[in-house]
Amino acid sequence: MMKVRKAVIPAAGLGTRVLPATKSMPKEMLTIVDKPAIQYIVEEAVNAGITDILIITNRGKGIIEDHFDRSPELEERLLASGKKDVYEQVVGISKLANIYFVRQKETKGLGHAVNCARSFVGNEPFAVLYGDDVIIGDDPACGQLIRAYEQYGKAVVGIKAVPADAISKYSSLKVEPLNDNVYSVTDMVEKPQTPDKVLSLFSILGRCVLTPDIFDILDKTAPGAGGEIQLTDAMKTLACTVGMTGVDFTGKRYDMGDKLGILQATVEIALQNPQLGDAFRQYLKDLAPTL
């Protein structure tokens, strides 16, 4: 079995749910405390053992490439000012992994975006980390999925139960328990609009590990929900034929395509920050009586 060493991060979405901030700033670059959202996602992949990452962008997202590049002028200024710790942090961003970029020239959906990674992936299994989803935890969610792939030998999806009144906004999976938080996935539907279409309250949230046969399936996948090529529709073919594995991963997921999700991420991650946490916690305590 080939080792999972590559990851794809689709980051070509328009971010319409968080306008007007995303009119000129990609949502993936929205800051959580002191780092853009996409850096948390890249760091998760690296901590899971990924060495090569392809970020799929589109027009107006060159700032993402700049963030993971070197900045000689800034680095020189930091050294001259004696800010060696900050200098090392800035330089370290460019050394996280081998990071590549490709543009999705038309926003035709997540399935179309992933299909843009065919030449990068080749004939290897690969992880997909959705650019909307930051997942914080001691055990990288991506790593949990990779271990399940190594154990069961099938493509893997990261899953969580969602509220019944929200399932129509997500995918719905047909699952059977395998072991602890691991499930067999044999069917799925994207954004079920009627109760009879709901297979369970388990939904794919932000992470998957796919085998390269997904690309031939995507080539044959017709536009689905929203008139876009849905990755879920292609994964449904995998689930219904050879089967997939679902991992109810540990870690807290933040939806960076949602204004409330961004605020939640900022507050909760700030509380964990070793430099800011104590002062910010006291601020919140002082503020709470006025609410």
C-alpha positions in Angstrom: 0.0 0.0 0.0 1.4 3.4 -1.0 1.9 5.9 1.8 -0.3 9.1 1.8 2.2 11.9 1.3 0.3 14.3 -0.9 -2.6 16.6 0.0 -4.9 18.9 -2.0 -6.5 22.0 -0.5 -9.3 23.5 -2.6 -9.2 27.2 -2.0 -11.0 28.6 -5.1 -14.4 29.4 -3.5 -15.8 33.0 -3.7 -16.6 33.3 0.0 -20.0 34.9 -0.6 -21.2 34.0 2.9 -18.6 36.3 4.5 -18.9 39.3 2.2 -17.9 42.2 2.2 -14.7 41.0 3.8 -14.0 38.6 0.9 -14.5 41.2 -1.8 -10.7 41.7 -1.9 -9.4 39.2 0.7 -9.7 35.4 0.1 -11.6 33.8 2.9 -8.7 31.4 3.3 -6.6 34.4 4.4 -9.0 35.6 7.1 -7.0 35.7 10.3 -7.5 33.6 13.4 -5.6 35.5 16.0 -2.2 35.8 14.3 -2.3 33.3 11.4 -4.5 33.0 8.3 -7.0 30.1 8.2 -5.2 28.3 5.4 -1.9 28.2 7.5 -3.7 26.2 10.2 -4.9 23.8 7.5 -1.4 23.4 6.0 0.1 22.8 9.4 -2.5 20.1 10.1 -1.5 18.3 6.9 2.2 18.6 7.7 1.7 17.3 11.3 -0.1 14.3 9.7 3.0 13.5 7.7 2.1 15.1 4.4 5.1 16.4 2.5 3.6 17.8 -0.8 0.6 20.1 -0.9 -1.3 21.5 -3.9 -3.5 24.5 -3.2 -6.1 25.1 -5.8 -6.9 28.8 -6.2 -8.4 31.1 -8.8 -8.4 34.7 -9.9 -7.5 37.2 -7.1 -6.0 34.7 -4.7 -2.3 35.4 -5.4 -2.0 36.6 -1.8 -2.2 33.0 -0.7 0.9 32.2 -2.8 2.7 35.2 -1.4 2.0 34.1 2.2 3.8 30.8 1.7 6.7 32.4 -0.2 9.9 34.1 1.2 9.8 37.8 1.8 13.5 39.0 1.8 12.7 42.6 2.6 10.6 41.8 5.6 13.1 39.2 6.8 16.0 41.6 6.5 14.0 44.2 8.5 13.2 41.8 11.2 16.8 40.7 11.6 18.0 44.3 11.7 15.5 45.0 14.4 16.7 42.1 16.5 13.3 40.2 16.1 14.9 36.8 15.6 11.9 34.8 16.9 9.5 36.5 14.6 12.0 36.1 11.7 12.2 32.4 12.3 8.4 32.2 12.3 8.1 34.1 9.0 10.8 32.0 7.3 9.3 28.8 8.7 6.1 29.4 6.8 7.9 28.9 3.5 9.5 25.7 4.8 6.4 23.9 6.0 6.1 21.6 3.0 6.6 21.5 -0.8 3.7 23.7 -1.7 2.4 24.1 -5.2 -0.5 26.0 -6.8 -2.8 25.6 -9.7 -5.8 27.8 -10.7 -9.3 26.5 -11.2 -10.2 28.7 -14.1 -13.9 28.2 -13.6 -15.7 27.7 -10.3 -17.6 24.5 -11.2 -17.7 22.9 -7.8 -15.6 21.0 -5.4 -15.4 17.9 -7.6 -14.1 20.0 -10.5 -11.5 21.6 -8.2 -10.2 18.3 -7.0 -10.1 17.0 -10.6 -7.6 19.9 -11.3 -5.1 18.0 -9.1 -4.9 14.9 -11.3 -1.4 15.5 -12.7 -0.1 16.5 -9.2 -1.5 13.3 -7.5 -0.6 10.8 -10.2 -1.2 7.3 -9.1 -1.1 7.9 -5.4 -3.6 8.1 -2.6 -4.1 11.7 -1.4 -5.7 13.7 1.3 -8.2 16.5 0.6 -8.5 19.3 3.2 -11.4 21.6 2.5 -10.3 25.3 2.5 -13.4 26.3 4.5 -12.7 24.1 7.4 -10.1 24.7 10.2 -9.9 21.7 12.6 -8.0 22.2 15.8 -7.0 19.2 18.0 -4.1 17.4 19.6 -4.4 14.6 17.0 -4.5 16.1 13.4 -7.8 15.1 11.8 -6.0 14.4 8.5 -3.7 12.0 10.4 -6.7 10.1 11.8 -8.1 9.5 8.3 -4.7 8.4 7.0 -4.4 5.8 9.7 -7.9 4.5 8.8 -6.8 4.3 5.2 -3.7 2.3 6.1 -5.8 0.0 8.3 -8.8 -0.7 6.0 -7.3 0.0 2.5 -10.3 2.1 1.3 -10.9 5.8 0.7 -11.8 7.6 3.9 -14.1 10.5 4.8 -14.0 12.6 7.9 -17.5 12.6 9.4 -19.6 14.2 12.1 -23.2 14.1 13.2 -25.1 17.3 12.3 -28.4 18.5 13.7 -31.5 17.1 11.9 -32.7 20.6 10.9 -29.3 21.3 9.2 -28.7 18.0 7.3 -30.1 19.5 4.1 -27.1 21.8 4.0 -24.7 19.0 4.1 -24.2 15.4 2.8 -25.9 12.4 4.4 -24.2 9.1 4.7 -25.3 5.5 5.1 -23.1 4.0 7.7 -22.5 0.8 9.7 -20.2 0.7 12.8 -16.8 -0.9 12.4 -14.8 0.0 15.5 -15.1 2.7 18.1 -15.4 5.9 16.0 -14.8 4.2 12.6 -17.7 3.3 10.2 -18.3 1.6 6.9 -19.8 4.0 4.4 -21.9 2.4 1.6 -23.9 5.3 0.2 -24.3 9.0 0.4 -26.4 11.9 -0.9 -25.5 15.6 -1.2 -27.8 18.1 0.4 -30.9 15.9 0.9 -34.0 18.1 0.5 -36.7 15.7 1.8 -36.7 13.5 4.9 -36.9 10.3 2.8 -33.5 11.2 1.2 -31.7 11.4 4.6 -29.6 8.3 5.1 -28.3 9.3 8.6 -27.2 12.5 10.4 -23.6 11.7 9.7 -22.1 14.1 7.1 -18.7 14.6 5.5 -17.1 17.6 7.2 -13.9 19.0 5.7 -11.5 16.0 5.3 -11.1 12.9 3.1 -8.4 10.6 1.8 -9.1 9.5 -1.7 -7.6 6.9 -4.1 -6.6 8.0 -7.6 -9.5 6.2 -9.3 -11.7 9.1 -8.1 -10.4 11.1 -11.2 -12.0 8.8 -13.8 -15.2 8.9 -11.7 -15.1 12.7 -11.7 -14.7 12.8 -15.4 -18.1 11.0 -15.7 -19.8 12.9 -12.9 -22.6 15.2 -14.1 -23.4 18.5 -12.4 -25.4 17.9 -9.2 -26.6 20.2 -6.4 -26.3 23.9 -7.3 -25.4 22.9 -10.9 -21.9 22.1 -9.8 -19.8 19.0 -10.1 -20.0 17.7 -6.5 -17.2 15.6 -5.0 -19.8 13.9 -2.9 -21.5 12.5 -6.1 -18.2 11.0 -7.2 -17.5 9.6 -3.7 -21.0 8.1 -3.7 -19.9 5.9 -6.7 -16.9 4.7 -4.6 -19.1 4.1 -1.6 -21.7 2.1 -3.5 -19.1 -0.1 -5.4 -16.0 -0.8 -3.4 -17.1 1.0 -0.2 -15.5 3.7 1.9 -14.5 4.2 5.5 -15.8 7.0 7.7 -13.9 8.4 10.7 -15.8 10.4 13.4 -12.7 12.5 14.0 -11.7 14.2 17.2 -11.0 17.9 17.2 -13.0 21.1 16.9 -14.1 22.2 13.5 -14.6 25.9 12.6 -16.4 26.9 9.4 -14.4 29.7 8.0 -17.0 30.4 5.3 -19.4 31.5 8.1 -19.2 34.7 10.1 -20.1 33.1 13.4 -17.6 30.3 12.7 -14.9 32.9 12.2 -15.8 34.6 15.5 -15.9 31.3 17.4 -12.5 30.3 16.0 -11.0 33.6 17.0 -12.2 33.6 20.6 -11.5 29.9 21.3 -8.1 29.8 19.7 -7.1 33.1 21.4 -7.9 31.5 24.7 -5.4 28.8 24.0 -2.7 31.2 22.9 0.2 31.1 25.4 1.0 34.8 25.0 -2.6 36.2 24.8 -4.7 33.6 26.6 -4.6 34.8 30.2 -5.2 38.5 29.3 -7.9 37.7 26.8 -9.7 35.4 29.3 -9.7 38.2 31.9 -11.0 40.6 29.3 -13.9 38.2 28.5 -14.7 37.9 32.3 -14.8 41.6 32.6 -17.0 42.0 29.5 -19.4 39.2 30.4 -21.4 41.1 33.1 -22.2 43.9 30.6 -23.7 41.5 28.1 
